[in-house]
Amino acid sequence: MRWLPWRFLLRRAARAHGFLDPIALINRLQSLTQPAEVAVPTELLRAGVAMHARGLINSRVIQHNLDWVWPYWVERQFDPSSESFVPRAFSITHINLTHRDWTAVGLPDLDALPVVDPRGLVTPNHDGWSLDAWVVTDDGRRLLPSRAIEAFQRLDLADGPAVVTTTGQGALRLSSRVDAVPDGGHALCRIALEAEADGEGWLVVALRPYNPEGISLVHKVALAGNRRGWRIEDAPAVDFDTPVEGHHVSTYFDGDALIHLGHGEESVEARCDVGLATAAALFRLEGGRRRVTVTVPLAGGAADDATRLPGTWSDALDGAARLSVPDARMRALYDAAIQTLVLHTPGDVYPGPFTYKRFWFRDAAFILNALLAVGFDARAERVLDRFPERQTVAGYFKSQDGEWDSNGAALWILERFAALTGRPVKPEWRDPIVKGARWITRKRTGAGTERHPGLLPAGFSAEHLGPNDFYYWDDFFGIAGLESAARLARSFGATTEAERFEADARTFRADVDRSLAGAAARIGRPALPAAPDRRLDSGAIGSIAAGYPLDLLDPADPRLLDLAAYLHDSCFVDGAFFQDMIHSGVNAYLTLHVAQVFQAAGDPRHFELTRRVAELASPTGQWPEAINPRSHGGCMGDGQHVWAAAEWVMIMRNSFVRETKDGLTLGGGLAPDWLTGPQPLSFGPTPTPWGPVTVTITPEPERIVVEWEAAWRETAPPVTIRMPTTAPVTVDGAEGRAVIARGAAS
């Protein structure tokens, strides 16, 4: 088939029908990027096509049926009086760009992750239909949460994550509590509802053919014969704890089931060829109040006995590092982040429960680093055990095509596991480590153009840095990967390979340093741009990786500090980093990357950034991948971004215990006001390359007492105590205690 003139035929057909020449258009688009062997990763393209296919359906359905009850993002984004309003005239697809906020619930080690939106809409199964609840009164008043002005939401962590949502309108109140509960060897999503009104009316449980991304088709729905559940697509799907007392269904052409409440005879079954069937189960308010519990079996909710850890939340969280600080909000965010990490590592690791419920080496490395930092080494090990099966014969750790940072990220986190646990490298990891390091060297040798010798090839890299280019982000991870592989290889006796990887890493560093020197001369300052030929822009956030998390550059390196200063001065909006490219939103986790660099350098601005990220968290203590600066809701990516939760864990941990090349620094990230009151501060136990340590800092009127309880493996490391308003002091880690006079060291 290759000899057929496809390009000619495609061009001719397009022109004959009045379309642009597609070949010329593709060539023009490719000319705007550096030549790359992978123009766009297939996996990313597939996800984008799926999202915009739904967006196309959204555009054909929603704006023509605004009398329906739609999810919160639609009600806000389509309302011209709302801050979230987005004009739609030339938008082919309608996507959630203003309120990509949701919170997952679930059980440890189960793959099912129900999500709850900001007004309590529940999507029990991944990317499926949703359940809503309303209050309607006999005199015509309605409380529809997605349209409610009064709303309060919180995360209850008492026994695993539960999302509690309360909405009100006048005298009408509705509360829901959503969690996941075990049911034999499976799991259920449980929705406990309570409605109140000052008169006669109904609590309505509504089946909705959509979720927080948009339309999700429902073709058939029927009330069960015992009136205690729904069959959806001919299968039992929803159970009520009490019989339904009124019921209505509707199809797309008959409008939303809401329209039929209180009108005509009861209907119990609907078939909609369009796929937009709706249903409403009615429960009579008794004395102005009613409680109903709804349960939904979770698809994929069965435990995998081969990989199951203790299945209760108390067991899953046992031994996790604890944080104690005076700021209750920051402490709550830490506790929520810990449960988020556990929830999204059921055997694999997911950067999110919905949009990003799939695997990337990049995200995995950051998330696993946080898991290790709080003591979840068994959970991290389970994920790392799956790395070899994702490696190609050539040694490429592949989660998607063209991901040139993946090998470096995989090798770096494998070494972090070995360093923090003190365990020898598992035999089954050894060959993948060697193959992975060799791949980095082969990939970079001769890959660059004459202007970029020795760099990794142009690619899509971290996906939010811009079009295909020779990104330093990839190179920094490549260098870190080679250095990690060298240390790992030496630890398991592969001395020849270790020496080769050390030499390759030195050569790689030299090539990158040479390139950076040329870039600095071109832009007129030492700051690290995103790529050799790029001007400074928000994509340079990728180069911050040389400082955090990879520690390739000294914290005082002028290049790193100039980059952090540029980002802070030129790329921040309302106190946090704003990524112009792709995300077009404020990024909590990237803001914390800058904060980490400031913290390591002793720059007090780090805590301003940390505090701002805390303010940007949702009421349930989560962060979307990118935050709309006007609506303050999510505008890109998953509505619960696990990488962001991981970074919150790491900034809290490093505020108490930061690893350096020479030892440990304690207290370097504490807020000055935390040290003015009598409350002791503490964190731990957290693993370090020397052994686990728990730090307690007790402020006193004239001094600050710093104590650490450690189980050093061999020799105790030097410990430097560096807190705000006190002079730094270095002691032997074996001492376990130091007393710091305020304003001086003693």
MARPAKOL-11539 format. One record per residue (C-alpha): x, y, z. Coordinates in pm, whole numbers, plus 50000, padded with zeros to 5 digits. Example, Ala and Ser with C-alpha at 12.3 -4.5 7.8 and 13.67 -1.06 7.14 Angstrom:
2
512304955050780513674989450714
END
This chain:
746
500005000050000502975023450053503335031249680499825045649653499775084149624497895089649948499135125150005498075135649654494655119149687494045134350031495005169149911492815166349602489805153749796490135181650053490465209049793487545195049591485285200049893486635234349980488795223950277492315234850363495135213250233495655189950535499205180550436500255216850409498585224250745500395195750920503705206650769503075242250887502305230451240505395208551251507555237751139506665255551466508415228751674511795212151679511885180651461511035150751681510575113751628507255115451817505185145651720502525139151986502415108752216499715084952092498385080252444498005117752490496385121452150493945093552231492985109752562492555143652394490355129352120488155112052378487785144052580486895165152278484525138652146482625142552473482985180252440481395178352097478445159252241478265185052521478005212852264475145194952087473175188052405473725212552688473255247252541469985236752374468545222752698469375247652967466085239953145467655207053253469525204453583473185202853486476315197253697477785226553886480415234953623477765238153350475445259053566478315283353634480175282453302476995288153098475655315853326476455350453180476245366153527478845342853675482595348753711482925314253555481115323353233482895312652912481535324652574480865295652338480445311251992483465296351816484105267352054483495235151866483595215452189482335225352534484755214252805484805220153181487315248853205486155265453526485255239953794487325208753742487075201254113486115167854257487165145954546487545108354544486455084154811487345047554836489065020155028492765011555050493964988554773490734989054574490875003454224487385018954228487415056654296483985073554314484195111454281482065139154428481785173554267481615206954460477835204454501477615167854597477025152154253478315116354283479865096653997480185061954153482015044253871484805057453654483565080953380479995068753420476605083753501475985102853825473505105954108472155139054234469715147654512467115175454527464445188554761461105198854608458095211254800454425208154724454175245854688456725245954403459995255054574463105236054471466555231254615468835220454331472405218954468474155227054140472235259954134472335266954508473955298354639474515284154987476925254854987479395240155233481655210455168484275193055379486305161155394485715138655695488825117255755487675099456070487445065255900488795070755552487765098855320484095108855322482815139755143480115158955329478145184655129475445207455264473365230855048470535254055136467985277254984465665295955215464145270555454465235240955244468315220855343470055190755193473045172155330474925142955178477755121555307479565100555047482075073255122482985037755022482325007455240483274970755209480624945855108482064911155140484834908754883483584939154699482834975454779479924999454765479685036754718477385048754996475435081254980473665091255302471115118755236469165140755475466585166255359464735193155554461905216755460459405238955634456495222455459455335191655273457525179054993459935152954864463555142354877464445133354520467285110254416467995117054049469845096453789471875119653567473375110553225476515130853285479495135453515481975163853590483435160753238480075161353058477625137252900477795100252999475095080852820472215062252984469955043052744467795022752982466605027553337463875009353528462605009153886463114975054048460044954054120460454958554495460804996354442464164996054624466555002054337467265009353972468294986853691470465006653449471304992053108469484960153222471724954453525471144961353897472964994153960471485014554247469895003854576467755024254818467415014955185463675021155170461025017154899460535045654654457225063654709457035081954377458865077554051459315094553716461495087253414462045106653095463895105452763465885132152585463005144052368460645145452665463055166652867464565162653211462705141253463462575172553679459935186353443457595157553519457705158753898454165163754024452675160453676450805130753537450985094553637454025077153775456405061853521458845034353612460825025953300462435044753013464395036152702466185064652526467905057352195469785090352225471285078952556469975107052774467475089252994466835104653336465015091653642463765105753972463035084954282460855103854530460775099654908458155118255108459355142455374458005131755711457525160955947459665182055719462605157755730463745126055553466805103955551467645079555272470785059355206471725050354851474365024354761476005015854429478194985054365481594996454249482934982553923486444969653981485714971054352486984936054426490244932654615493234917154442494354891554697497814889254537498584925554611496244934054897497654952755195495554955355512492224967155380491094990255659492035026655676493455023456026495774995655910496695013355585497695045255770499515027756053503075040356092502685070655865504685101355958502635125156170502685162956144502005186256435502035223756366499975252756508498295259356172495215236856175494575242155803498045230555702497795200855933494425190955784495815194355431498655171155526496285145055667494115147255355497165144055132498285112355310494915096055246494975108354887498325090954834497025058154978493775060054784495545064254449498065036154494495855005154490498614984254328499515008954058499835046554100497375071753955497905109453933494145114153969490895095054020489175105453696490895123353407494315109653501493385074853619496325059453435500065055553478502985078753396506555073153516506925110653570503995114553807504765081053969508255092354066506975123054251504105104454416506285075154523508855099354664506175113054896504995077954988508545069055087508985101355283506095092455514507075056155561504875037955309507775017755169505744985655122503135004454920505855020854710507664987854659504514972054521504364998754251508094996754178507774959254126505704967053816508344989353657510184960853478507044949353297506714984353153510244984053012510774976252646513394951852519515544982052432515464993752795512945021952757510665026653058507575034652856504335049052979503845068452656505825074252336508315102752331508615105652709512375111152735512345118353107510815084853201514025064553229515675090653446512575093353665512335055453703516005051053795515935080854032512965067854231514375032454239517495046554401515425067754640513735035654754517085018654815518545049054993515565055855220514875019555312518495008455338517624976255160519694959254891518444962154534516044933954452517544909054202514614913453964515304950953945518984948253857518804940453487516104967053423518314992753601521304984953380519194984153062517475016553160520755035053211522195022052885519075034652705519705070252831523255070152695522205055652359519325079852329521395110852379524515101452183524365119451852520715127451908521075164951920521565187851625524915204551569523725231851805522665207052076525235179052090524785153052360521315163552473518335140552471516185143852157513485169552108510215157652249506975166352421508645161852760506525170853062503665181552832503185216052986506455231852877505505239752517505885223552173508485196652098511925208852199515265198552354514005202852707516495205552990513885188553210514565156253020518335161253043518275167953417516295136253476518645117653242521705128853440520015120153770519025086353629522595077953526523995088853861521335068454042522025038153823525745041053898525145040654274522655012054244524954991654019527864996554258525664985054548524944951554383528484945654264528234956453899531384977453927532144979353556528654991353478528775016053768531995031553637530525034053289527385051353414529455075453625531525084653321528395088253107526815110853370529925133053381529915136353003526195143453003526635170553268529415186453065527255187152752524345202552942526575228053116528005238152779524515242252639523385262252943526375285352911525385292352551521785298752654522915322552930525015342352684522055344352448519445355852702521875377552900521375361953244522255329053416518665316553459517925282353310515455284353018513205255352923515375245952622518555258752452516815280852196513975293252415513645327352570512735328052936509055320052976506835300053207508055267753046511325273453234509555259053538510715225253405514345234653465513655239953836514005201953860517795206553865517295219954218514135202154329513725173154342516975161454181519555181854377521865183054075522785219154149523905234254476521065253554646523145285354606523925279754237523395313954067521675297453772519095280753991518485311454206518155333953901515615309953753513575309754076513735347854089512585350653726509675326953780508625344754099508845379453946507455372353599505275341153610503245344553929499585354653943497965362754276500875348454470501315315254289502935301953974500795306053660501615282753371500735300353045501375269652834498755242252801497535245653161496675282853144496125282053517497715285153859499605253853960499835244154325502445217154276504695238454054504445267054303505725242854566508645233454340509735269854350509105270454725511395240454769514225258554589513695289554802513575268555118516815250255039518515283854973517225299155298515055324255113512125333655344509765336955049509305299355058506715301755333504705328355150504335303654864503475274755094500815295155270499355306254937499085270354817497205262055137494765290255058494245276554706493135242354829489505232754781487155229755080487925192455081491675199155095492515190554733494065208354438493155204354071496105202953834495585239053730493355265353889491305290853696492405324953833488865338953802486605310553913489245295754146488105261554029490055236753822490665246053459492875217253339493665181153420492255160853703490175177853970492105159854244495745160554142497745134954339501085149954238499945181954413499085162154727502535146054710504185180254693502265191854998503575161955188507125169155072507105206355160505865197755511508465170255549511345191355418510325219955646511325197455935513845173355779515715182055460518405159655319521625175355192524685159555041526455161555377523715154155630520335166455749518935201355801516225204556066513585231856093514595250455779511065255555652509175264855967507085296355977508395322856219504995326056390504985288756465507945294456694506335321856905503785300657089504155272757343502895244457120505575218557031506045211756660506885177156531507205155156226508015118656183509075092256168510455099355821513125078155652516435093655547519525078155385520975074655739517865060255900514385071056017514055101956235511335120356426511895157156503510275176656788510785214156826509625230757148509555269157159510355284657495510515321757589514305325157561515245294657361514085267257128514665230757216515225207956918515105170356976515315141556733514735104956787516495083956526517445048356444520665055056254521775025456046525485032056086527185064856166524905093856258525015122256004525865158356082522705177156176522345214056097519585232756276518465262356070515325280056185513925314956127515365341456362518085318156493521655313656377522375279856219524255254456428525675220656329525955191856574526605154656566523405136256485524155111856766523495138957026519725138556974519155172857125520185208957080519185240957258519115271957040519045306357199516685329657019518765351156786521915330656838523235295156866524505278857183
END
